[in-house]
Amino acid sequence: MRAVCPGSFDPITRGHLDIISRAAEVFSEVVVAVGHNTTKNYLFDFGERVELARDAIANLENVRVEPIRGLLVDFCRQHDARVIVKGVRFGSDFDYELQMSQLNRQLSGIETVLLPAGREYGTISSSMLREVAHNGADISAFVTAKVNAAVLAKIAEN
């Protein structure tokens, strides 16, 4: 069964990779859907986020990255995916994802599986890491080497 792990991945973190790799152990194929939310200010442009995600998951045989524009449920239908996999860190994540899962199921019949974040990276978020990096701290423990280099380069541009 094919599953979709959606997100903006700005940047993709080891926390994201934990959820993606665990989903890859449960499902025969996982599509990482890199999306664009018009309400967010991104560090990386859409193409950069897709490429960084592709590099980060390169060692996972049954995982691929695809860009998503539009509704997640339409993307799932186009890719013949019957399940959405989301990671949850805190109660607020759960509350939000529960609402989204109910809406997605009502719209399409697609189920959502919520995976609790792993202990090691469960409290980090991309936005936190961007802020930490902007203030000169080392985020290399939380992202791949290529993502870390890209973050440092992007910050140096600004």
ABEGO torsion letter per residue (X at the ends): XBBBBBEAGOBBBAAAAAAAAAAAAABABBBBBBBBBAABBBABBAAAAAAAAAAAAAABAABBBBBBBEBAAAAAAAAGBABBBBBBABAAAAAAAAAAAAAAAAAAGBBBBBBBBBAAAAABBAAAAAAAAAAGBBAAAABBAAAAAAAAAAAAAX
